[in-house]
Amino acid sequence: MANFSKPKVPQFSVDIYQNEYLPEGGREVHAIATVTATGGGTAGRLPPVDAGAAVVIMVDCSGSMDYPPTKMRNAREATAAAIDTVRDGVAFAVVAGTHKAVEVFPGDGRLAVADPTTRARAKDALRALTTGGGTAIGTWLRLAERLLGASEAAIRHGILLTDGRNEHESPQELRAALDACAGRFTCDARGVGTDWEVKEVTGIASALLGTADIVADPAGLTADFTRMMETAMGKEVADVALRLWTPQGAEVLFVKQVAPSVEDLTGRRVPAGPRAGDYPTGSWGDESRDYHVCVRVPAAEVGQEMLAGRVALVRPAPDGGAPTPLAQGLVRAVWTSDLVASTRMNAQVAHYTGQAELALAIQQGLHARKAGDWSGATAKLGRAVQLAGALGNTDTAKLLSKVVDVIDVAAGTVRLKAKVAEADEMTLETRSTKTVRVKK
């Protein structure tokens, strides 16, 4: 394994992009907060042992993983590659998931500490994995939570692979497991093949502040698992919250992450003192994310101005004391009679408003298509093509072109394809929330 030097703690910054001008009587204030963490020096690599990191890999071993047999073989190889990416000194475990969860390695109810010996033993244990049984993902997550919860690691991460629907527990049981795990660890989820449910996999990632994706061809698992583990290993600061303060009489309409993907955080607010609330953002390495904040303020007259909000990043204190502020930015409101100034939409706000609409149009269009509403599907997916073109989201545009024949991008004129590969439809749905940033 490579020898990584101890990184510095990353420095956070918050940049606010908005049009602060409102017309007389105007109340809605929109702003994009770009949060950047830099200087950690371990992008794609794991922090040192004293930063405290732990990871649990959950591998689907249900009976369907044997159809075709190459699927399970690819899963073993991918998990072995991920284990090789874990740095010395990091706590880790492997869980086999069926209608129950079994700790494959180390197997004693605790996490192992990564070194050449434990990595070799873990890979030996993978060779003994067999398929059989059903799928109850909530049990996998609960075992991962117990293993990670017994560790003192600050950065706790899971990687979950499934190839089928969660048929051996109720949606309520999975929801209860996600609620129990939320805030305890982050989790990236992957669906392999095309027999799994997109909303289940994306729902897991959303609840646990991770990423979701499809690996339609099992042969791609090794590269994907390696990338996932490298990214997880690059996290350096855990449990960071976005704290939003608003003035007396103001109302928070929404808080959304809008880059690198759309994720509505509004309902996850936790009170944090007078007129302030915390929204979870998970763990950070060297990276940048964008958040769209919308606040309704009390109406005011022309010439008045006010602080409409304060966006800050905070990290919890290890001893449960006051959180440590990392950076902040200010959202302003200024009332003006200048119609041009008050009606101008900030470029970043406009861009991400369009990105959110794009994600929704894709999801609604695919739902209509599955329901046999071809007229509705054509309208929604046509709008998605139009938005993807206008926003410069070329990756999404390519995915859309596998579901519709594009006649006119600018007008959003499309024709639904009569036959669409299931993998193409699932890829479009899974990646519908991925965004591109505003071009400078």
C-alpha positions as CSV (number, residue, x, y, z in Angstrom):
1,M,0.0,0.0,0.0
2,A,1.1,3.5,-0.7
3,N,2.4,5.6,2.2
4,F,0.2,8.7,2.6
5,S,1.5,11.6,4.7
6,K,-0.9,13.2,7.3
7,P,-3.2,15.7,5.5
8,K,-4.2,19.1,6.8
9,V,-7.8,19.7,7.8
10,P,-9.6,21.2,4.8
11,Q,-10.5,24.9,4.9
12,F,-14.2,25.8,4.1
13,S,-15.5,28.8,2.3
14,V,-19.1,29.9,1.4
15,D,-19.8,32.1,-1.6
16,I,-23.3,33.5,-2.1
17,Y,-24.7,34.2,-5.5
18,Q,-28.0,36.1,-5.7
19,N,-30.0,39.0,-7.0
20,E,-30.6,40.8,-3.7
21,Y,-33.0,43.4,-5.2
22,L,-36.7,42.9,-4.6
23,P,-39.6,45.1,-5.8
24,E,-41.7,47.0,-3.3
25,G,-43.7,44.3,-1.4
26,G,-41.5,41.5,-2.7
27,R,-40.8,38.8,-0.2
28,E,-39.1,35.7,-1.8
29,V,-35.3,35.8,-1.6
30,H,-33.3,33.1,-3.6
31,A,-29.6,32.5,-3.2
32,I,-27.1,29.8,-4.3
33,A,-24.5,29.1,-1.6
34,T,-21.3,27.5,-3.1
35,V,-19.5,25.6,-0.3
36,T,-15.9,24.6,-1.0
37,A,-13.5,22.5,1.1
38,T,-9.9,22.8,0.0
39,G,-6.4,22.1,1.3
40,G,-7.0,18.7,2.9
41,G,-4.6,17.2,0.5
42,T,-6.1,13.7,0.4
43,A,-8.5,13.9,-2.5
44,G,-9.3,10.2,-3.4
45,R,-7.3,9.0,-0.4
46,L,-8.0,8.1,3.2
47,P,-7.2,10.3,6.2
48,P,-4.6,9.0,8.6
49,V,-5.6,6.7,11.5
50,D,-6.0,9.5,14.0
51,A,-8.8,11.0,11.8
52,G,-10.8,7.9,12.6
53,A,-12.4,6.2,9.6
54,A,-14.4,3.0,9.2
55,V,-16.2,1.4,6.3
56,V,-18.6,-1.6,5.9
57,I,-19.2,-3.2,2.5
58,M,-22.6,-4.9,2.1
59,V,-22.7,-7.4,-0.7
60,D,-26.0,-8.9,-2.0
61,C,-25.7,-12.7,-1.9
62,S,-29.4,-13.6,-2.6
63,G,-30.2,-16.4,-5.0
64,S,-30.6,-14.0,-7.9
65,M,-26.9,-13.1,-7.8
66,D,-26.2,-16.4,-9.4
67,Y,-28.1,-15.5,-12.6
68,P,-25.9,-15.3,-14.5
69,P,-23.1,-16.8,-12.4
70,T,-20.7,-14.1,-13.6
71,K,-22.6,-11.6,-11.5
72,M,-21.5,-13.0,-8.1
73,R,-18.0,-13.5,-9.5
74,N,-17.8,-9.9,-10.5
75,A,-19.2,-8.8,-7.1
76,R,-16.4,-10.8,-5.3
77,E,-13.8,-9.2,-7.5
78,A,-15.2,-5.7,-7.0
79,T,-15.3,-6.1,-3.2
80,A,-11.7,-7.4,-3.3
81,A,-10.7,-4.3,-5.2
82,A,-12.4,-2.1,-2.8
83,I,-10.7,-3.8,0.1
84,D,-7.4,-3.2,-1.6
85,T,-8.2,0.5,-1.7
86,V,-8.7,0.7,2.1
87,R,-5.7,2.3,3.7
88,D,-3.7,0.7,6.6
89,G,-5.2,1.5,10.0
90,V,-8.8,1.9,8.7
91,A,-11.5,-0.2,10.4
92,F,-13.5,-2.3,8.0
93,A,-15.9,-5.2,7.6
94,V,-17.7,-7.2,4.9
95,V,-21.4,-8.2,5.3
96,A,-23.2,-10.8,3.1
97,G,-26.8,-9.8,2.6
98,T,-29.8,-12.0,1.9
99,H,-33.1,-12.2,3.8
100,K,-30.7,-11.8,6.8
101,A,-27.3,-10.2,7.3
102,V,-24.1,-12.1,8.1
103,E,-20.8,-10.6,8.9
104,V,-18.4,-12.4,6.5
105,F,-15.3,-10.7,7.8
106,P,-13.9,-10.4,10.4
107,G,-16.9,-12.2,11.9
108,D,-16.5,-11.4,15.6
109,G,-18.9,-8.6,15.8
110,R,-16.2,-6.0,15.5
111,L,-14.4,-4.2,12.7
112,A,-11.0,-5.3,11.6
113,V,-8.1,-2.9,11.2
114,A,-6.8,-2.8,7.7
115,D,-3.2,-4.0,7.1
116,P,-1.8,-6.5,4.6
117,T,-2.8,-9.5,6.7
118,T,-6.4,-8.5,7.3
119,R,-6.9,-7.5,3.7
120,A,-5.6,-10.9,2.6
121,R,-7.9,-12.6,5.1
122,A,-10.9,-10.6,4.0
123,K,-10.3,-11.5,0.4
124,D,-10.0,-15.2,1.4
125,A,-13.4,-14.9,3.1
126,L,-14.9,-13.5,-0.1
127,R,-14.0,-16.7,-1.9
128,A,-16.4,-18.6,0.4
129,L,-19.4,-16.5,-0.4
130,T,-22.3,-18.4,-1.8
131,T,-25.7,-17.3,-3.1
132,G,-29.1,-18.3,-1.8
133,G,-32.1,-16.8,0.0
134,G,-34.0,-13.5,-0.4
135,T,-33.4,-9.8,0.0
136,A,-34.1,-7.8,3.2
137,I,-31.8,-4.7,2.8
138,G,-32.9,-3.2,6.2
139,T,-31.2,-6.1,8.0
140,W,-28.0,-5.4,6.1
141,L,-28.1,-1.7,7.1
142,R,-28.8,-2.4,10.7
143,L,-25.9,-4.8,11.0
144,A,-23.6,-2.1,9.3
145,E,-24.9,0.4,11.8
146,R,-24.1,-1.9,14.8
147,L,-20.6,-2.5,13.5
148,L,-19.9,1.1,12.7
149,G,-21.5,2.3,15.9
150,A,-19.1,0.1,18.0
151,S,-16.2,2.0,16.4
152,E,-14.9,5.4,17.6
153,A,-14.3,6.5,14.1
154,A,-15.6,9.9,13.2
155,I,-16.0,9.1,9.5
156,R,-18.3,6.1,9.0
157,H,-19.2,4.9,5.6
158,G,-21.1,2.1,3.9
159,I,-21.1,0.7,0.4
160,L,-24.1,-1.4,-0.6
161,L,-24.6,-3.6,-3.6
162,T,-27.9,-5.2,-4.6
163,D,-29.3,-6.8,-7.7
164,G,-32.9,-7.3,-6.8
165,R,-36.0,-5.8,-5.2
166,N,-36.3,-5.7,-1.4
167,E,-39.0,-8.4,-1.4
168,H,-38.4,-10.0,2.0
169,E,-39.3,-7.1,4.2
170,S,-41.9,-4.4,4.0
171,P,-41.3,-0.9,2.8
172,Q,-42.0,0.2,6.4
173,E,-39.3,-2.1,7.8
174,L,-36.8,-0.6,5.3
175,R,-37.9,2.9,6.2
176,A,-37.4,2.2,9.9
177,A,-33.9,0.9,9.2
178,L,-33.0,4.0,7.2
179,D,-34.4,6.2,10.0
180,A,-32.3,4.3,12.5
181,C,-29.1,4.6,10.4
182,A,-29.6,8.2,9.3
183,G,-26.9,10.4,10.8
184,R,-25.0,7.3,12.0
185,F,-23.2,6.7,8.7
186,T,-23.2,7.7,5.1
187,C,-23.9,5.1,2.4
188,D,-23.3,4.7,-1.4
189,A,-25.8,2.3,-3.0
190,R,-25.4,0.5,-6.3
191,G,-27.8,-1.6,-8.3
192,V,-26.3,-4.2,-10.6
193,G,-28.1,-5.6,-13.6
194,T,-31.7,-4.5,-14.2
195,D,-33.9,-6.4,-11.8
196,W,-33.7,-4.0,-8.9
197,E,-36.0,-1.0,-8.0
198,V,-34.6,2.4,-8.8
199,K,-36.6,4.2,-6.1
200,E,-35.3,1.7,-3.4
201,V,-31.6,2.2,-4.3
202,T,-31.9,6.0,-4.7
203,G,-33.9,6.2,-1.5
204,I,-31.2,4.5,0.5
205,A,-28.5,6.8,-0.9
206,S,-30.7,9.8,-0.3
207,A,-31.6,8.9,3.3
208,L,-27.9,8.2,4.1
209,L,-26.4,11.1,2.2
210,G,-24.6,9.0,-0.3
211,T,-24.6,8.4,-4.0
212,A,-26.7,6.0,-6.1
213,D,-25.9,4.6,-9.5
214,I,-26.6,1.7,-11.8
215,V,-24.0,-0.8,-13.0
216,A,-25.9,-2.4,-15.8
217,D,-23.1,-4.7,-16.8
218,P,-21.6,-6.6,-13.8
219,A,-18.2,-6.4,-15.5
220,G,-18.1,-2.8,-14.5
221,L,-18.4,-3.4,-10.8
222,T,-14.7,-3.5,-10.1
223,A,-14.0,-0.1,-11.5
224,D,-17.1,1.4,-9.9
225,F,-16.3,-0.1,-6.4
226,T,-12.7,1.2,-6.6
227,R,-13.9,4.7,-7.5
228,M,-16.5,4.6,-4.7
229,M,-14.0,3.5,-2.1
230,E,-11.4,6.0,-3.2
231,T,-14.0,8.8,-2.8
232,A,-15.0,7.5,0.6
233,M,-11.4,7.3,1.6
234,G,-11.0,11.0,0.7
235,K,-13.4,12.2,3.4
236,E,-11.7,14.2,6.1
237,V,-14.4,16.0,8.1
238,A,-17.5,14.2,9.3
239,D,-21.1,15.2,10.2
240,V,-20.9,18.7,8.7
241,A,-24.1,20.7,8.9
242,L,-25.4,23.6,6.9
243,R,-26.8,26.1,9.4
244,L,-29.3,28.6,8.2
245,W,-30.2,31.6,10.4
246,T,-33.1,33.8,9.3
247,P,-34.5,37.0,10.9
248,Q,-37.6,37.5,12.9
249,G,-40.7,37.0,10.8
250,A,-38.9,35.2,8.0
251,E,-39.9,31.7,6.8
252,V,-37.6,29.1,5.2
253,L,-39.3,27.9,2.0
254,F,-36.7,25.3,1.1
255,V,-33.0,24.3,1.3
256,K,-31.8,22.0,-1.5
257,Q,-28.4,20.7,-2.5
258,V,-28.3,21.4,-6.3
259,A,-24.8,20.2,-7.2
260,P,-23.4,17.7,-7.8
261,S,-26.9,16.3,-7.6
262,V,-30.4,17.6,-6.5
263,E,-31.3,16.6,-3.0
264,D,-34.1,18.3,-1.0
265,L,-32.9,18.9,2.6
266,T,-35.9,21.0,3.7
267,G,-37.5,18.3,5.7
268,R,-34.3,17.4,7.5
269,R,-34.0,20.6,9.5
270,V,-33.0,20.3,13.1
271,P,-33.5,23.3,15.4
272,A,-30.2,25.0,16.3
273,G,-31.0,27.9,18.5
274,P,-33.2,31.0,18.0
275,R,-34.3,31.3,14.3
276,A,-31.7,28.8,13.1
277,G,-31.7,25.3,11.8
278,D,-29.2,22.7,10.8
279,Y,-29.4,20.6,7.6
280,P,-27.1,17.5,7.3
281,T,-24.5,17.4,4.5
282,G,-22.5,14.4,5.7
283,S,-18.7,14.0,5.3
284,W,-16.4,16.2,3.2
285,G,-13.1,15.9,1.5
286,D,-11.6,18.2,-1.1
287,E,-14.8,19.1,-3.0
288,S,-17.4,21.8,-3.7
289,R,-21.2,21.6,-3.5
290,D,-24.0,24.1,-4.3
291,Y,-27.1,24.7,-2.2
292,H,-30.2,26.6,-3.2
293,V,-31.8,28.5,-0.3
294,C,-35.2,30.2,-0.5
295,V,-36.5,32.5,2.3
296,R,-39.7,34.4,2.5
297,V,-39.1,37.7,4.4
298,P,-41.5,40.3,5.7
299,A,-42.4,42.9,3.1
300,A,-40.7,46.2,3.2
301,E,-40.7,49.6,1.4
302,V,-38.3,50.8,-1.3
303,G,-35.0,51.9,0.1
304,Q,-35.0,49.4,3.0
305,E,-32.6,46.5,3.2
306,M,-32.1,43.6,5.6
307,L,-30.0,40.5,6.3
308,A,-32.3,37.8,4.9
309,G,-30.2,34.9,6.0
310,R,-26.9,33.7,7.2
311,V,-25.6,30.4,5.7
312,A,-22.9,28.7,7.7
313,L,-21.1,25.4,7.8
314,V,-20.6,23.9,11.3
315,R,-19.1,20.7,12.6
316,P,-20.1,19.1,15.9
317,A,-17.8,19.2,18.9
318,P,-16.5,15.7,19.9
319,D,-17.5,16.4,23.5
320,G,-21.1,17.5,22.6
321,G,-20.3,21.2,23.2
322,A,-21.0,24.1,20.9
323,P,-20.3,23.2,17.2
324,T,-17.3,24.7,15.5
325,P,-18.1,27.2,12.8
326,L,-16.2,26.5,9.5
327,A,-17.4,29.4,7.2
328,Q,-20.4,31.6,6.5
329,G,-22.0,33.7,3.8
330,L,-24.7,36.4,4.0
331,V,-28.0,36.5,2.0
332,R,-29.3,40.1,1.6
333,A,-32.6,41.7,0.6
334,V,-32.8,45.2,-0.8
335,W,-36.1,46.8,-1.9
336,T,-35.9,48.9,-5.0
337,S,-38.2,50.7,-7.5
338,D,-35.8,49.8,-10.3
339,L,-37.8,47.3,-12.3
340,V,-34.8,46.0,-14.3
341,A,-32.8,45.4,-11.1
342,S,-35.6,43.6,-9.3
343,T,-36.6,41.3,-12.1
344,R,-33.1,40.2,-13.1
345,M,-32.6,36.5,-12.2
346,N,-29.2,35.6,-11.0
347,A,-27.4,33.2,-13.4
348,Q,-26.7,30.6,-10.8
349,V,-30.2,30.7,-9.4
350,A,-31.7,30.4,-12.9
351,H,-29.4,27.6,-13.8
352,Y,-30.2,25.4,-10.7
353,T,-33.9,26.2,-10.9
354,G,-33.7,24.7,-14.4
355,Q,-31.7,21.7,-13.2
356,A,-34.3,20.9,-10.5
357,E,-37.1,21.1,-13.2
358,L,-35.0,18.9,-15.5
359,A,-34.8,16.1,-12.8
360,L,-38.5,16.4,-12.1
361,A,-39.5,16.3,-15.8
362,I,-37.4,13.1,-16.4
363,Q,-39.0,11.4,-13.4
364,Q,-42.5,12.4,-14.3
365,G,-41.9,11.5,-18.0
366,L,-40.7,8.0,-17.2
367,H,-43.5,7.4,-14.8
368,A,-46.0,8.5,-17.4
369,R,-44.3,6.2,-19.9
370,K,-44.6,3.2,-17.6
371,A,-48.3,4.0,-16.9
372,G,-49.0,4.0,-20.7
373,D,-49.6,7.8,-20.9
374,W,-47.6,8.3,-24.0
375,S,-48.9,11.9,-24.5
376,G,-47.8,12.9,-21.0
377,A,-44.5,11.1,-21.4
378,T,-43.8,12.8,-24.7
379,A,-44.5,16.3,-23.2
380,K,-42.4,15.8,-20.1
381,L,-39.5,14.1,-21.8
382,G,-39.6,16.7,-24.5
383,R,-39.3,19.4,-21.9
384,A,-36.4,17.5,-20.3
385,V,-34.6,17.4,-23.7
386,Q,-35.2,21.2,-24.0
387,L,-33.9,21.9,-20.5
388,A,-30.8,19.6,-20.9
389,G,-29.9,21.4,-24.1
390,A,-30.3,24.9,-22.6
391,L,-28.4,24.0,-19.5
392,G,-25.5,22.3,-21.2
393,N,-26.2,19.0,-19.4
394,T,-24.8,16.8,-22.2
395,D,-24.6,13.6,-20.2
396,T,-28.3,13.8,-19.4
397,A,-29.0,14.7,-23.0
398,K,-27.3,11.5,-24.2
399,L,-29.3,9.4,-21.8
400,L,-32.5,11.0,-23.0
401,S,-31.6,10.3,-26.6
402,K,-31.8,6.5,-25.8
403,V,-35.4,6.9,-24.6
404,V,-36.7,9.4,-27.2
405,D,-36.0,10.4,-30.8
406,V,-35.0,14.0,-30.6
407,I,-36.6,16.1,-33.4
408,D,-35.9,19.7,-32.2
409,V,-33.9,20.3,-29.0
410,A,-34.7,24.0,-28.7
411,A,-38.4,23.4,-29.1
412,G,-38.4,20.2,-27.0
413,T,-40.0,18.2,-29.8
414,V,-39.4,14.5,-29.4
415,R,-41.0,11.1,-30.3
416,L,-41.0,8.2,-27.8
417,K,-39.0,5.2,-28.9
418,A,-41.1,2.2,-29.4
419,K,-38.5,-0.1,-27.8
420,V,-36.2,1.0,-25.0
421,A,-33.6,-1.2,-23.3
422,E,-34.5,-1.5,-19.7
423,A,-30.9,-0.6,-18.7
424,D,-31.1,2.7,-20.6
425,E,-34.4,3.6,-18.9
426,M,-33.1,2.7,-15.5
427,T,-29.9,4.6,-16.1
428,L,-31.8,7.7,-17.0
429,E,-34.0,7.5,-13.9
430,T,-31.1,6.7,-11.6
431,R,-29.0,9.6,-12.9
432,S,-31.8,12.1,-13.4
433,T,-30.8,14.2,-10.3
434,K,-27.1,14.6,-11.4
435,T,-26.4,18.2,-12.4
436,V,-23.8,20.3,-14.1
437,R,-22.5,23.5,-12.7
438,V,-22.8,26.9,-14.1
439,K,-20.2,27.6,-16.8
440,K,-18.0,30.5,-15.7
